[in-house]
Amino acid sequence: MSSSERRRHPRHRVRMRIKILRGEVELAGEIFNISRSGCLLVTPVAMRVGEHYTVHLPVLPDSSFSIKVVRTRRVGEWFAVATHFETQLPDEAPILKLASQDSGVQEDPEQLF
């Protein structure tokens, strides 16, 4: 990890549709990459830096996680949103399993920022 690298955990490329809760309102989203400490997601809904949401990741043992928006950028009609999990995922094994099952288009999500 370079000295300019701020990530605490390795990111793994995945493409997974998720549900995001903004209060009682359910929003659609898709994760492009994930680590134990956060994820990069894309959603049609604008989110502001500092806002908190709940995401449901049904493939992980505890499926609900609180996230905080750390960066956002408009990409066409969508928004690329970098997030931080309020409580990091306890284990990387489910993430590795998820990444190994990803056979989707291997777009580079880093191009979104």
N, C-alpha and C positions, 0 to 999 in steps of 0.2 A: 504494500500500500504506500503510495507516495505521500510526501509531507503535505501536499495540497489536497489529498483525499480525506474527506470528512466522514465517510461512512464507517460505521462500527462493525457492520456485518456484510458478508458478500451478498450481492444481489443475484437472483436467479430469474431468468426470463420465463414467463408463463403468459398464457392468454386465458383469463378466467372471468366469466361474467359474474358480477356480484350485485348484492342489494346494499344500498346505502340508506341509512335513516337520518333524516334531518328533522329532529323532533319526532312527530308522528307521520311525517310524509316519507314515503318510500321512493327512492331514486334509483335509476339504472346506472351501472358503471361496468367498466372492464379493467382488470388489472393487467398491466404489461410486464411488470417485474415486481419481485417481492424479496424481502430479507426479514430477518428476525425483528428488525427495528422499524420497518416501514414498507411502503409500496408506492409505485407509480401507477396511477389509474387515469382513465379517460372517461369523461362523463359529458352529457349534453347540457349540464347545469353549471352555471358559474358558481365558484366557491371562492371565498376570501381567505387570505393568509390569516392564520390564527383561529379560524373557525374549527369547531369540534363536531364530529359525526360518529355514527356507529356503523360499522361494516359487518356484513355476515359472510363468512368464509366457510361454507358448509363442508369443505374437504378437510378442515382442521378440527382437532378434538374439541376445543372450546370455540364455537363458531362465531361468537360476537366479540368485536374488538372496537375500542374507542380509538379514533384517529384524530390527529391535528394536522391541518393544512399548513405546509411550510413553503410551498411555491405553487404558482399556478400560471398557466399560459394558454391563451386562446390559440387553437389550431383549427382553422376553418370554422366549422359550426360546432366544434367540440372544445373541451377544455382538458388540457393535460394537467394533472394535479399530483404533486409530490407530497407524500404524507409521512407522518411519524406515528407509530403505534404508541399510545399512552403507556401501555405495559407491553414490553417486547415479548415476542413469541418465545416460549420456554425451550423449544427444541427445533433444530433445523431439519430433522428427518422428514417431517411431513412436507416441508417446502421442497426438499430434494426429490421426494417421490412425485410431487406435483410437477416439478420442472421436467422430470424424466418422461412424464406422460404427455407433455406438450408437443403436439405434432403440427401445430398451426403455422401460419406464415411467420417466418423469422425476421420480421421488420425490426429495425433498430429503434427501440423506444427512446434512446438518447437523442435522436433527431427531433424529438418533440420539444426539447429545451435548448 
